[in-house]
Amino acid sequence: MSAKTKASLKACLTELTASIEALPEDVFSDAKGRQKVQTQIAGLKAAVDTPLESVNDMCFQPHQSAAAMVALKAGWLAVLADGHPKTAADIAAIKGGEPELIARIMMVLTATGVLDERGLRTYAINPVSRALLDPGWTNGLKHFFDHCAPVLLNLPDYFARNGYKVPQDVKTGPFADTWGGKNTWALYEAEPARGEVFHSFMEKWKGGLSIWFDKYPVETQLSDAYDKSDDVVLLVDVGGGRGQCLEEFVKQHGRRKNRLIVQDLPDALSPAEKLQPLGIEVMPYDFFTPQPVKGAKAYFFRGIFHDWPREACQSILRSTIAGMKPGYSKILIDDLVLPDVGVPPKGAFFDLSMMALETGTERTLQEWHDLLGSVGLRIKKVWSSEVALQSVIEAELDS
């Protein structure tokens, strides 16, 4: 939005008002309409800000997360969880710290909407801070602040030293360059506490994504089209961590007499006894090795391939193909599909994060076709949401 006239701003505001009026009373029930409003609000701000104000916003981006991390680590946010407003002096008396420092940190959080301000140096929890106090989201912020931020800060120097080329090897990529030669998985193995932060965040994040079978018609494409013999495997969640995707599958579609299996590295898996009552098997597995489960109806990958560059993805796919039954098995990929142009900020930020942390990438539809076709797979269909980049790609062996 380039026009800066009063008339153009009023026109933008009229469009925004119309979009708001079109929302239902429960605005969160209309994801598509709400996304339209969010886009228009962002466009209106971009239109009314001067270039210098936009640059200032860029300069001050780290401040909010730094203040939030201080308040979380000191326990100052947790004190507000009971819903009763408290002054800086009250918080200091309960958790320690100088009231002056508490007030200055809380000033950043009230200014950015993380907390509500109820008077002079008086603070109250709101939906944002309550969400932030959830252990999974606390660990999400901790992961980005402690693990990711140092890598992003290193990017300008890393690319200058490496000829401004896209990193292709996780062992020498930006993360390893920042963390003394360790890639993410090596760091988490060497320092299990860091790994626990990451896995806790992943469990919460994946649970908050749109459920893959909300987009993919399980009954017609999967459940009605598989061999129903007792020992047949219906679904393998490859790299499925603590099994939250299969847990949700069972909740929504009921227990099946056929096998459901979650696979991941031993440190990432939930204890078997947690998932066995749901009929879910737990199997330690490295997806760079040949798939040991043969002839499953579907091999499911959620948020896996964006972690890896092309050659690594080809290796994972070839390992999976080794277990597939031609004409029967399929691969289901729950991942982002970027548009060719006009990528929204969320998609762009994810792509930069994946490149920095894993030497991975978010892909366009054509890039998905190219990747899968390079190992003898073809995309049968892409099942997408109207309001999100997250899609389910259904692929099968190209006979």
N, C-alpha and C positions, 0 to 999 in steps of 0.2 A: 504494500500500500504506500504509494509515493506522494499522493496529494496531501498538502498540509493546510488547506483552506478551511475556514470555519464551516462553509457549506458542505465540504466533503466529510468533515467530522460529524456533522449533524446527520448526513445520509447514512454513515456507518452506524451511528447510534440508533437511527430508525430501524435499520435492518436487525440490529442486535435486540431491540425491544420486541420486534415482531417474532424473533426466534424464541425469546423468553416467554412471550405470551402463548406460543404453541406448545410449550412444555406442560406435562401433567402436573398436578399438585405435588406428587412425589417425583421430584425431578430426577432422582437416581434410578427410576424405573425406565427411563428413556435414554439409553446410552447414546444412541445416534443423535438425538436432539441436543443432549448435553454436550457432546463433542463439537457440534456446530457452534454452540454458544461459546465454548472455550476458545475455538479458533477465531471467532469474531472479536472476543475480548482481547486476545493477543494481538490481533490486527489493529484494533483501535488504539491499544497502548503504543504499538510500533508507529502508528500514524501521528500520535500526539507528542511522542518523545523527540527531543533533539538528538542529533548524532552523538553529541557529547554525553547526554544522559544514558544513551544505549551503551557507550563505552564504559561509563561509570558502573552501570549494572554488571558488566562483564568483570570489571576489576574487583567488585565486592562479592562475587559469587561464593568464595570459600567461607565468608564470615558466619553465615547462618549455621552451617554444619559444624564449624568450630565451636560456636557458642552452645549448640545443642549437645555436642560431645562433652563439654565441660559440665553442663548442668546434669547430664545423665551420670557421668562418672562420679560427681560429687553427691549424687542422690537428691539434688534439689528438685528435680521434676517428680520423683517418686513421692516426695512429701505432699505434693498437691493431688495425688491420686484419689484421696478421700472426697474430693469435690468441694472442699471448704477453702475459700480464698485465704491466702496467707501473705504477710508482709515479708520483706527481706529480713527483718529482724527475727520474725517467727522462724523462718527457714534456717537462719544461722543458729538459733537456739536448739533446733532439732538435729541438724546435720552438720553444723560447723561451717566455718568460713566467715569472712568479714562481710557484714551487710552491704558495704559499699561495693564490693566485688560482685556479690549476688545481684545487686540492683543493676549493675552495668552489663552483666551477662544476660539477665532477664530482659533488659531493654532491647537487646538485639532480637530476642525471641518474641516479644510482644510486637515489635515493629514489623516482623515478618509473618505474623499470624500463627506462630507456634503456640503461644500462650495468650490468654486474655488479660488485659490490664483493668483492675477494678478500683483504682484510686492511686494515691501516692505510694509508690513502691509496694503495691499490693497486686498479687497475681493469682490467676485461677486456671485450672486445666480446661482444655477445650478438645474437640474431637481429634485435632491434629496431634496434640501432645499425648492424648490418651492412646492413640495408635502407636506413637513413637515409644511408649512405655511397654508395648507388647514385646516380649523377649526376642521374637523372630525379627521384628523391625528394628529393635535396638541393635541387634547383631548385624542387620543390614547396613545401618549407618556406620557401625564400627568397621565392617568389612570395607566399605567404600573409603572411609576416612583413614583407617590404619593400613590397609593393603593396597587400595587402588590409587589414592591421592599421591603417594610418593612416586608411583609409576607415571602418572599423568604429568607431574612436575618435571620428570626426567625426559619426557618425550622430545622437547625441542633439541636438547643436547644429543639424545640418542640418534635422532634422524640426521642431525648434522654430521655426527661421527660415522654414520653408516650410509652416506650417500643418498639420503632421501628415497629409500626403496621400501616397498611393503615388506614387513618381516614375514618370513616363511618357516622359521624353525623356532619352536617353543623354547628350545634350550639356549638360544642366543637372542630371543626377542626382548622387547622392552621390560617385561616383568623380571626375567632372569638377569638382565643388565642392571636393574635396580636392586634386586635382592640377592646379590652375591653369587650369581650363577644358578640359583634355584628357580625353576618354574613354579607355577602355583601349586601343583600337586606335590612336588618335592618339598616345598616350604611347609605345606600342611602336614606332610608325613614327618618332617623333622621337628615341627612344633605343633603337636596335636591340639593345643588350645586354640591356635589360629584356625585349624581345620574345623573345630567344633563351631566356631563363630560362622564360618562359611556355610557349613552344612545346615546349621540352624536357620540361617537366612534363606538358603535355597528351599528348605522345607516350607517356610512361610511364603516366599515369593511364588513358588510353583503352585502352592495351594490357592494363591490369590489370582492366578491367571484364569482366563476363561477356560472352562473344562473342555478338553479336546472333543469329547463326544457330544457336546452341545452343538458343535459344527459338523461333526462326522456322523452319518446315520449308521450307528452300530448294528441295529437289528437287520437292516437290509444288506449292508455291505460286509458284515462280519459274522454276526450270530447265526443268521440263516444260511450262511454259505460255507460252513466248515464241517469237517469230518467229526461226527459226534461220538466216535468210539471213546471209551473211558479214558485211555491213556493219551489221548491227543491233546496237544497244547494249543489253546485258543490264542493266547496273547503273552508275549514276552516283552516286558518293559526293560529295555537295554539302557544301562546307565541310570536306572530309576531311583537311585539313592535310597531313601527310607520308605519307599513304596507308596507315597501318598497318591499317585495317579491311579494305581490299581485299587487302593482302598476306596477312592471315590467311585471307581468303576463298579466295584461290588455294591456299594451303597445305592447307586443309581440303577443298576441292572440285575442285582441279586447274585447270589453264589451260583457258580456253574459247576457241573460235575467234571467238566474238562479243566485242564490245568492252566493256572495263571502263575507266571514266574516273574520276579523282579531280579535283575542282575546288576551288580556294581562291584567296585573294589571293596574288599572286606571292611575297611574303615568307614565307608560311606553307608553301608547297609544297616537297616534296623535289625535288632535281634529277631531270629526266626519265630520265637514264641509270640511276638507281638502280632505277626501277620498270619500265622498258621490258622488261628480261629476263623479268619475270613477266607480260608482256602487259597491263600497266596503262598507260594514257595519262594524261599530266599536262596539265591545262588551266587556265590562269589565268582566274578568273571571280569576279565580284561578284554574290552571290545576290540583291541588290536590283535587278538588271537582268534583262531577259527571258532565260530559259533558252535557250542556243544549241543544246543537244543535243535534237533533236526525236524524239519517239516512242520513247524508251527504255522498256524493260519496267518498270524501277523507279528512282526517285529516292530516294536514301537520305540521311537526316540523323541524325547521332549527336551528341547534346548540343548542338544548335544552338538550338532554339526556347526553351529555358529561359534563354538569354542575352538575350532580347528581350521588350519589352512587346507587348501585343496588336496594336497598329497595325503595328508593324514586322514581326511574324510574319505578319500578313495580307499585307503587301507581298511577303515572301519566298515565301509560298505562291502568290500570284497570278503572280509571276515564273516559278515552277515549272509552274503549270498551263498557262502559255503554250506549254510544250514537250510537254505530255502528249497522248497519243493516246487519245481517248474509247473506253471499253470495253476497253482494253488496258493502258495505263500505270497504275502505282500509285505512291503515296508511302509509304515506310517510315520511321517515326520511332522512333529508339532513344533513349528519354528516360525520366525518372521519371514514374510515375503515382502520385500521393499518395492515400492513403485519405481519406475524408471526415472521419473522426475518428480519434484515436489515432495521429497521425503520429509515427514514431520520431524520436529526436534527429537522426540523419543527414539525414533528409528535411527537417526543420525548419531545420537549419544550412545545407543547400544552398539552401533558399529565401531565407533572409536574405542569404547570400552573393551570390546572383544579383541580388537587389534592390539591394544595396549597390554591386556592381561593374558591373552591366550594365543596371540598371533592368529586369531580367528577373524570371522567376517559375517556380517548379515548379507543376505543375497537377494537379488531380484529374481523374478520368475525365470528369465532367460538363463541366469546363472545357475539356478537349480536344475533346469533342463540340461545344461552343459555338464554339470557335475555328475548327475545321475546317469546321463547317457554315456559318459566316459567309462563307466564300469559295467555297461550292459543292462542298465535299468531304463525304464521309460515311465514317465508320469502319466498315470491314468486319469487323475483329476485332482484339482486343488479345491479344498473346501475352506472358504474364507468367511470371516465375520464382516458385517457391514461397517463396523466401527473401529476395528483394530487391525494391526498388521499381522497378528498371530493367525496362522493358517495351518491346516492339516494337509500335507502332501501325500497322496496315495500313489505308490510306485510298485511296479512289478517287473519281473524279468522280461526283457525284450526278446521274444521268441523269434 
